[in-house]
Amino acid sequence: MHAGVTRVRFAPQDADKVIQDIQTRIVDTHKKLRSEGCRDAFFLVNREAGEAIGVALWDDREKLRKVEGKTTREDPSGVRDPKRASTDFARLRAQAIQEEGATMENTDWYEVVART
């Protein structure tokens, strides 16, 4: 199993707006990705710090790569710019973050090596 992790910064006063967007648009998008190998997704918000973390769990790395395209290590500006995104999901993610007035810190992929 693999995890796609996205870290976002936003103005703390926008926390309610960011949370509402996560609970509606972002969750719905991830539900639709189940047919493509996304097992589950978690979204964490620190209101005071103005930070959000999204963690999506995938069956395997290739399915994750097919949907997300690239990480910020591979293409820093392309992942953050909806016009340059390599996949539909990457475009929607970058667009949602911009519309929230937030900034994508990074996105990366991890192998899940243990679970309780």
Wavefront OBJ file of the C-alpha trace (Angstrom):
o trace
v 0.000 0.000 0.000
v 1.136 3.553 -0.710
v 0.079 6.996 0.519
v -0.148 10.255 -1.360
v 0.384 13.126 1.087
v -0.364 16.778 0.325
v 0.489 19.646 2.699
v -1.276 22.985 2.342
v -0.963 26.356 4.110
v -3.812 28.848 4.399
v -4.663 31.947 6.413
v -5.961 30.803 9.825
v -9.023 33.038 9.458
v -9.977 30.962 6.368
v -10.093 27.673 8.307
v -13.889 27.311 8.176
v -13.919 27.864 4.414
v -11.095 25.354 3.884
v -12.810 22.744 6.074
v -16.117 23.168 4.244
v -14.371 22.713 0.892
v -12.625 19.577 2.156
v -15.878 18.123 3.502
v -17.725 18.705 0.237
v -15.598 18.912 -2.890
v -12.399 17.157 -1.790
v -14.083 14.210 -0.052
v -16.392 13.694 -3.057
v -13.420 13.679 -5.410
v -11.647 11.028 -3.340
v -14.777 8.859 -3.134
v -14.828 8.780 -6.938
v -11.191 7.601 -6.941
v -12.069 4.340 -5.162
v -12.657 2.675 -8.514
v -9.107 3.650 -9.478
v -7.430 2.147 -6.410
v -7.821 4.766 -3.660
v -8.667 2.769 -0.524
v -9.269 5.634 1.890
v -8.392 9.262 2.555
v -7.901 11.376 5.670
v -7.846 15.163 5.888
v -6.254 16.911 8.863
v -6.533 20.624 9.687
v -4.710 22.743 12.257
v -6.880 25.874 12.434
v -4.423 27.911 14.523
v -1.420 27.186 12.316
v -3.333 27.451 9.036
v -2.166 24.043 7.856
v -3.923 21.094 6.260
v -2.651 17.638 5.378
v -4.403 15.210 3.060
v -3.433 11.534 3.111
v -4.833 9.175 0.485
v -4.128 5.444 0.724
v -3.686 3.533 -2.531
v -3.503 -0.140 -3.493
v -0.137 0.387 -5.156
v 2.293 3.032 -6.340
v 1.415 2.717 -10.028
v -2.262 3.454 -9.389
v -1.236 6.453 -7.285
v 1.114 7.693 -10.024
v -1.550 7.235 -12.700
v -3.979 9.502 -10.819
v -1.624 12.068 -9.256
v 0.991 12.207 -12.024
v 3.959 13.751 -10.241
v 5.168 14.972 -6.861
v 6.555 18.413 -6.016
v 10.043 16.852 -5.977
v 9.594 15.841 -9.635
v 7.809 18.947 -10.937
v 7.456 21.695 -8.302
v 5.697 24.294 -10.438
v 3.686 21.848 -12.559
v 2.071 20.221 -9.540
v 1.049 23.613 -8.119
v -0.209 25.165 -11.381
v -3.587 23.882 -12.649
v -2.642 24.862 -16.209
v 0.496 22.694 -16.132
v -0.840 19.718 -14.143
v -0.140 16.326 -15.690
v -3.472 14.662 -14.755
v -7.097 15.679 -14.212
v -6.814 14.992 -10.486
v -3.643 17.100 -10.170
v -5.389 19.943 -12.015
v -8.469 19.766 -9.765
v -6.308 19.640 -6.621
v -4.195 22.632 -7.655
v -7.293 24.564 -8.709
v -9.094 23.867 -5.405
v -6.061 24.993 -3.416
v -5.799 28.221 -5.432
v -9.524 28.921 -5.067
v -9.186 28.588 -1.292
v -6.437 31.214 -1.365
v -4.098 28.569 0.007
v -0.621 27.392 -1.011
v 0.505 23.842 -1.657
v 3.642 23.283 0.412
v 4.353 19.896 -1.135
v 2.952 16.599 -2.270
v 4.823 13.336 -2.029
v 4.345 9.582 -1.987
v 5.184 7.161 0.783
v 5.190 3.401 1.153
v 3.055 2.215 4.053
v 5.371 -0.125 5.956
v 3.296 -0.869 9.081
v -0.264 -0.615 10.259
v -2.064 -1.460 13.527
l 1 2 3 4 5 6 7 8 9 10 11 12 13 14 15 16 17 18 19 20 21 22 23 24 25 26 27 28 29 30 31 32 33 34 35 36 37 38 39 40 41 42 43 44 45 46 47 48 49 50 51 52 53 54 55 56 57 58 59 60 61 62 63 64 65 66 67 68 69 70 71 72 73 74 75 76 77 78 79 80 81 82 83 84 85 86 87 88 89 90 91 92 93 94 95 96 97 98 99 100 101 102 103 104 105 106 107 108 109 110 111 112 113 114 115 116
